[in-house]
């Protein structure tokens, strides 16, 4: 993302070596990485005795916390793939929480869900008008959306939730009355079988059962919808002519225009979809997580969603992994956090040691030495303590965000025209 906005540069032919360097990992490499991570987590669980580390309850909680982050990141992906930086995701999520809570308690949670999406789309269209039509700096417009959404929802909450039926049902200036729940479900038979295997605490087998059990137990329909949206986004943006045209608007809109693409239309569509996805993430918080609209309930998830999108290199698969990581770290606060985070220190020691060895192998001496020193310090911390203080546990998601972004920054490649001003006919 860019903090300032400039005019779109003229077309430049891509370098062959750069294109080759951006090739993704093969399925075999991804499976090896996943298997190695699973073995490492299983070993840490056995050594530390922290059975909550990958239990079904922990994974289920992590999944519930990852969904709004993932939807916010997916919203940012749509917008930025079309060349529009969307810092206003937090505000669009806030609009979604209010819309879902406002309509949800008066009618049904399904209508509340649709209203949350609609409020998010409204925020996205405002951002599109400012940035695409009037050429306002994308960062300035996004910050304005966040401030406008916060002020508007606070005003509307005081207007609609403090009198009459809303007040009688439990509403007040900071929250809506409760709405009905959206349905949850388990996968029949599979959930109980995996729970039975997990209780034996077998090495690797029980770890795998706990992870799979958390993914098939107490699922919300919105969680299933989010999974479909991730797969649908990948297929639509990377496997269809529509997606190719939309991504070309974020890479080189002048070249896209020369091929007959209506760049304005695609940018508007992408930012509107972005707002709807962010609104759906906000609706998830109102209707699934808490069943009410609550002032401040987004808690910065829009920004963390942006971090997950950057970690995922503007791709749905990497974004899903980043959202899962942040959701997992957030869930640690809810389930015996101090002891479990203490076990993660040992995992961090191993990762830092591996990173140090890799940097030294690549002749990056100072980076390798720094990683080795950090690994030694964290190991000492692990050995001299039995539990991590509660204040640090609460900051775990934000520490993980900073660590992940700092370690992954060197391999990132944003869309070339992301955040740049475009005007129709600019290439003529």
N, C-alpha and C positions, 0 to 999 in steps of 0.2 A: 504494500500500500504506500501511497505517497502523501506527505503532509501538505504539499503545495500542488497546484494544478497548472499544467502547461498545455500549449496547443499540441495536437496529435502530430507526431513526426511523420515525414514522408516514408513511403514503403522502403524497407530494407530487406534484401534477400537473406534468409536464414543461413547460418553457417552449418555445413554438414556435420562437423565435429560436435557442435553444440546440440544439434538435433539428436545425434547418437548418444550424447551424454545424458539426455533427458529420458532415455528409455527406462521404463519401470522394471522392477524386479520380476523374475519369472515366477510362475506358481510354485515351482520346486523350492526356490529360495525363500519364498514367503512361508511355505510349510515348515521348512527347516528353522526359520526364525521363531515361528509359533511354537514348534516342538521344544526348542531350546528354552524359550521363556517359560513354558509349562514345567519342564524339568527343574529349572532354577527355582520357581515358586514352590514346587513340591518339596524340594530339598530344604528351602528356608522354613517351610511349615514344619517339617519333621524335626529340624534342628532346634527351632525356637519353641515348638509346641503351641504356636498360635494357630489353632484350628479354624479360627474365624477368618483367616487371611483369604481363603478362597471357598468359603462355605456357600451353600445355596442362598442363605439369607443375605450374606454380603454381596454376592453377585446380583441378586434380585434388587437390592437397594441401589447398587451401583447402576443397574440398567435404568431404574426409574429416574435417577438423578442425571443420567447421561442423555436421556431423550430430549429434554428442552435445550440442553447445550448442543446436541447434535442437530436439532432443527434450526437453531440460530446459526450454527456454522453452515448448514446447507443453504440457508437463506443468503448468507454472505457469499457463498460459492456461486449461486445463480447471478447475483448482482455483479460481482467482480469479474466473472467470466465474460460478461457483456461490457466490461470496462468502467463500471460505476462503483466506486468505493462506498461501502455502506456502514459507516460508523453508527448510524441510527438504529441498528438492530435492537439495542436495549430499549429504546423508546417504542419501537413497533411491538416488542414483546409486552411492554407495559400496556399498550393499547389492547393487545390481545387478552391480557388477564382481565382488564376491566370489562371488555365486551362480553367475554365468556361468563364472568361472574354476574354481570347485570342481567343478561337475557337468561342465563342458566337457572337462576332461582325463580324467575317469573314463569317460565314455560317448561323447557326440558333441557337436559345437558347437551343433547344433540344440536338443538338450535343454538345453545350457548357456544358450542364448538364452532358452528358456522359463523356466528357473530364475531367470535374472536378472530377467525381468519379474515373476515371482512374488515374489521378495524385495522388489522395489520396491513391489508392491501391498501386501505386509505392512507396509512402512513407511508407506504412505499410509493404511492402515486404522488404524494406531496414532495417526497425526496426526488422523484423522477422529474417533476415539473421544474424544481429548483435547479437541478444539476444538468439535465439533458436539454430542456427548453431554454432556460435562462443562463446556463453556464456558470452557476454559482459553484464555488469551490466545494468539492465533495465532503471534505472534513467539516467545513463550516456548516453545511446543510445538515449533515448527520448529527452534529452536536445540537443544532437548533431543534431537530426532530426529537432528540432525547429530552431536552428541556420542555418543549411544547407538550409532549406526551405526558410527562410527569405533572406539569401544571394543570393540563386539561382533565386528567383523571382525578386529581385531587379535588378540583372544582366540581366535577360531575358526581363524585362520590358524596360530597356534601349536599348536592342538589337532590339526589335520588335515594340515598340510603338513611337519612336521618328522620324522616317523617312517615306517617301512615303505616301501610302494611309492611314496608321494608323495616322500619324501626321495630314494629311488633315481632317480626320474624328474626330479629337479632342483628339488624344492620346498624351501622354507625358511620361517622365520617371517614373511618379508615378501613372499613371492610363491608362486604355485601352480606346479605343473609345466605345461609348455606343452600346449596343446590343438591339435587339428587346425584347419585354416583353413576358414572359410566360403567358398563359391565367389565369384570375381570374374569379370567379363565385359566385353568391348568390344562396341560396336555394329558388326556386320560391315560392312566396306567403308567406312563413314562415318569411322571413326577414322583410318584410313590416309590417306584423301583430305584430311581437314582438316589432318592433320600435314604433308602435302606443301604445302598452301597456306600454312601458318604459316611454313615455312622461308624463304619469299621475303621476309618482313618488309615486305609492302606496307602502305601506310597504310590503316587501318580494316579492309580486307579480311582481312589476316593477324591483326589483333587479334580480329576476330569469329571467325575460324577457330580461334584459340587458345582462346578462351573456350568455344566449342561443343565443341572437341576435349577439353577438360578435363572436360566434363560427360558425355561418352559413352565415356570411356576408363577402363579398370581400375575399373569400378564394383562395389561390393559389393552383395549382395542386400539387406543391411540398409539401405543408402543408398536403394535403390529402395523398400523398405518405408517408410522415413521420408517419402519424397515422397508415397506413397499416403496415409499418415497425415495429412499436412498438408492434402491435398485433402479427405480424408474428414472431418477435423475441421471444415473450413469448411462443407462440405455439411451435416453433422449438426447443428452448432450454429446455423447461420444459415438453413437451408432446411427444417427439419423441426419438427414440434410438440414433439418431445423437446428439441431444442435451445432452442426458445423458452421452455419451462418451466424448463430448467436455467439459462438466462441471467436469467430473471425472479427466481430465487433469489438471484442476486448483485446485482440492481438493487433489488428491493423484496420480500423474502420474505413480508411481511405481506400484501401485495396478492396474491402468488402463492397463499398459503394460503387466502385468501378465495375464490379461484377453484377450489379443490379440489386444488391441487398438494401432494403430500407432500414438503415442503421437506427434511426430514431424509434421505429416501431419495435425493433428487437430489444433495444435498451429499455423502453417503457415496459415491454412484456416481462423482461427479466427482473426489473426492479419491483414490479407489481407482484410477481411470484415470490420474490424475496420477502416482501412485506407479509404476504399470506403465510409463508412458512414460519416467519418469526412470530406472527400472530398465533399460529397453531402451537408453537412452543409456549407462548404465554397462556393459551387456553389450557394446555396440559397442566400447568401449575395451578390454575384456578379450579379445574374440574376433576383432576386425577390426584394430584398431590395433596391438596388441602380442601377441596370442595367449596371454597369461597374465594372471592377477590379480596386480596389483602394488600394494603399499600406497602410498597417496597419488596414484594415477594419475588421479583425477578432476581434480586441480589447480585447484579452484575453478570448474570449468565449470558447476556448478549455479548459482552466483551470476551468472556471465556470462550463462547462459541467462535468468535473471530480468531482467537488464539488456536483453537482446535482446527479451524480451516487452514490457517497458515502452517501449522504442524503437518497437516495432511497434504500440503503442497497444492492446494486448490483442486483436490480430487476427492470424490466421495469415499473411496476406500480408506485413504489415510485420514480423512476427516472423521470417519466412524471410529477408527482406532484412537484418535485423539480425544473424542468425546467420551469414549469408554474409559480411557485413562483418567480424565478429569472427574468423571462420575464416580469411578472407583475410589479416588483419593478423597472425594467429598463424602462418600458413604462411610469412610473410616471414622468420621465424627460420631456416627449414630450407633456403631456396634463395637463397643469395647475399644474405643479409638486409641488410647494411650498405649496399651499393650500391643495392639496390631501394628501401629505406626513404628513402635520400637522394633518389631520383627522386620519391618521394611528397611530399617537402617542397615541390617545385614545384607539385604538384597541390593541396596545402594552401594555398599562396599564392593560387592562383586562387580557390579556394572562399572563403577569408577576404575577398578583394577583392570578390567578388560579394556576400557577406553584408554587407560594409560599405556597398556601394552601395545594397542593398535597405533597410538600416536608415536610411540617410540619406534615401532617397526616402520612407520612412514617417515621417520627422521624429523618429526615435529617435536624436538627435544623439550622446549619449554612447556608446551601443552601437555606432553606426557608426564613431565615432572609435577606440574600443578595437579593433574588428575591423580597421580600417585599420592601426593601429600594430602589431598582431600580424602582419598580412600583411607589413609592411615588415621586421619582425624575422626572420621565418621566411625571407624572401627573402635577407636578409643572411647568415643561417646557410647557406642553400643555396649562395650564391656564394663564400663563403670556405672551404668544405669540399668534399672529394671523396667522403667516406664517413661514415656515421653510426656512432658508437661502438657496440660490441657490447652494452654494458649497456643502452643506450637501445633497441636492437633487441629485446632480451628483454622490455622493458617496453611494447612497442608495443601489444599487445592491450589492456592495462589503460588506457593513455593514450587509445586509441580509444574504449574504453568510457566514460570520463569525458567526453570531448569530445562524443560522440554524445548522451549523456543530458543534458548541459548545453545543447546546441543544440536538442534536441527537447522540452525540458521544458514549454514554453509551450503546446504543442498536445495534451498528454496528457489523457486522460479515463478514469479507472479506473471499474470498476463501483461504483455508489453505496453498496452495502451490503458492500463488500469489507472483511473483517476485523471486522465488527460481530457482536455476540452476538445470536443469535436463539433464542427459546423458543416451542415450539408453543402456539398459542392466544394469542399476544401481542397480536394485533389485535382480540381480542374485548372 
